[in-house]
Amino acid sequence: MPRGLYPSLLILALSLPGAAGALGLGDIRVDSALNEPLSAQIEIVGATDEELIALRAAVASRETFQRYGAERAAFLSTASFKVTRGANGHALLTVRSEQAVTDPLVTLLVDLNWGRGELIKEYSLLLDPAPPEAAAARVP
């Protein structure tokens, strides 16, 4: 292996949350459509069982949204977070809102706290309208 490659590999390894033993948030999977309450799961990476127990997540404050230059959508005030396990046993952060998402493009800033740290993670969500057959199935 070329000598100059070692520092690059070390930097890459330390930047990956799981590789360095640091807690982090991975990809988000949105299960809801436009004009429905938000339903999503975010991967939790690199967390110990103790960190998962202490984990607290919330939508970031209005001030944090302002710092990021993002708009805080009104429905986010009804969002709640819960640590769960996926079918494969991996830790997930489940996100749900009571109010519907009415804008197709939403910025979500997650404020994550645990015993030894804090993390703000930004997600850009693009929600499509529900397929016609799904919308028709919900009409009484």
C-alpha positions as CSV (number, residue, x, y, z in Angstrom):
1,M,0.0,0.0,0.0
2,P,1.4,3.4,-0.9
3,R,2.7,5.4,2.1
4,G,0.4,8.4,1.4
5,L,-2.7,6.2,1.6
6,Y,-2.4,5.5,5.3
7,P,-3.3,9.0,6.6
8,S,-6.2,9.1,4.1
9,L,-7.6,5.7,5.4
10,L,-7.2,6.9,9.0
11,I,-9.1,10.1,8.4
12,L,-11.8,8.1,6.6
13,A,-12.1,5.6,9.4
14,L,-12.3,8.3,12.1
15,S,-15.0,10.2,10.1
16,L,-17.3,7.2,10.1
17,P,-19.4,7.2,13.3
18,G,-19.4,3.4,13.8
19,A,-15.7,3.0,13.0
20,A,-14.6,5.5,15.7
21,G,-17.1,4.3,18.3
22,A,-19.1,7.5,18.1
23,L,-22.8,7.7,18.0
24,G,-24.3,9.1,14.8
25,L,-27.4,9.3,12.6
26,G,-27.5,7.6,9.2
27,D,-30.0,7.7,6.4
28,I,-33.7,8.5,6.8
29,R,-36.5,6.5,5.3
30,V,-39.8,8.3,4.9
31,D,-42.9,6.1,4.9
32,S,-45.5,8.9,4.5
33,A,-46.7,11.0,1.6
34,L,-47.6,14.6,1.1
35,N,-50.7,15.7,3.1
36,E,-50.2,12.9,5.6
37,P,-48.6,13.0,9.1
38,L,-44.8,12.4,8.9
39,S,-43.8,8.8,9.5
40,A,-40.1,8.1,9.1
41,Q,-37.1,6.1,10.5
42,I,-33.6,7.2,10.9
43,E,-30.7,4.8,11.4
44,I,-28.8,5.1,14.6
45,V,-25.2,4.1,14.1
46,G,-22.4,3.4,16.6
47,A,-24.5,3.5,19.7
48,T,-24.0,1.4,22.8
49,D,-26.9,0.0,24.7
50,E,-26.2,2.5,27.5
51,E,-26.2,5.4,25.0
52,L,-29.5,4.2,23.5
53,I,-31.1,4.2,26.9
54,A,-29.9,7.8,27.5
55,L,-30.7,9.0,24.0
56,R,-33.1,12.0,23.7
57,A,-34.1,13.4,20.3
58,A,-36.2,16.4,19.4
59,V,-36.8,18.8,16.5
60,A,-34.1,21.5,16.8
61,S,-35.1,24.9,18.2
62,R,-36.2,27.8,16.1
63,E,-32.8,29.4,16.7
64,T,-30.9,26.4,15.4
65,F,-33.1,26.4,12.2
66,Q,-32.2,30.1,11.8
67,R,-28.5,29.3,12.2
68,Y,-28.8,26.7,9.5
69,G,-30.7,29.2,7.3
70,A,-33.7,26.8,7.2
71,E,-37.4,27.2,7.7
72,R,-39.0,25.4,10.6
73,A,-42.3,24.0,9.3
74,A,-45.3,24.3,11.6
75,F,-46.1,20.6,11.6
76,L,-42.7,19.9,13.2
77,S,-44.0,21.2,16.5
78,T,-46.1,18.0,16.8
79,A,-43.2,15.7,15.9
80,S,-42.1,13.0,18.4
81,F,-39.1,10.7,18.4
82,K,-38.8,7.2,19.8
83,V,-35.8,4.7,19.8
84,T,-36.9,1.4,18.3
85,R,-35.3,-1.7,16.7
86,G,-35.8,-2.6,13.1
87,A,-36.5,-6.2,11.9
88,N,-32.8,-6.8,11.6
89,G,-32.2,-5.7,15.2
90,H,-30.5,-2.4,14.3
91,A,-31.4,0.7,16.3
92,L,-33.7,3.2,14.7
93,L,-35.1,6.6,15.6
94,T,-38.8,6.6,14.7
95,V,-40.2,10.0,13.8
96,R,-43.9,10.8,13.8
97,S,-46.0,14.0,13.6
98,E,-49.6,14.6,14.5
99,Q,-50.1,17.2,11.8
100,A,-49.8,16.5,8.1
101,V,-46.9,17.6,6.0
102,T,-48.3,20.1,3.5
103,D,-45.1,21.3,1.8
104,P,-43.4,18.8,-0.6
105,L,-39.9,19.9,0.4
106,V,-39.1,20.0,4.2
107,T,-35.9,20.6,6.2
108,L,-35.8,18.5,9.3
109,L,-33.1,19.3,11.9
110,V,-32.8,16.6,14.5
111,D,-31.2,17.5,17.9
112,L,-29.8,14.4,19.4
113,N,-28.5,14.2,23.0
114,W,-27.1,11.4,25.0
115,G,-25.0,11.1,28.1
116,R,-21.7,12.1,26.5
117,G,-22.6,14.3,23.6
118,E,-25.0,16.2,21.3
119,L,-25.5,16.1,17.5
120,I,-27.5,18.2,15.1
121,K,-28.3,16.4,11.9
122,E,-30.0,18.0,8.9
123,Y,-32.3,16.0,6.6
124,S,-34.0,17.3,3.4
125,L,-37.3,15.5,2.8
126,L,-39.0,15.4,-0.6
127,L,-42.5,14.0,-0.2
128,D,-44.6,12.8,-3.1
129,P,-48.4,12.8,-3.1
130,A,-50.0,9.6,-2.2
131,P,-50.8,7.3,-5.1
132,P,-54.5,7.7,-6.3
133,E,-55.4,4.2,-5.2
134,A,-54.0,4.8,-1.7
135,A,-56.0,8.1,-1.4
136,A,-59.2,6.4,-2.7
137,A,-58.8,3.7,-0.1
138,R,-58.9,6.2,2.7
139,V,-62.1,7.9,1.6
140,P,-65.1,6.4,3.6
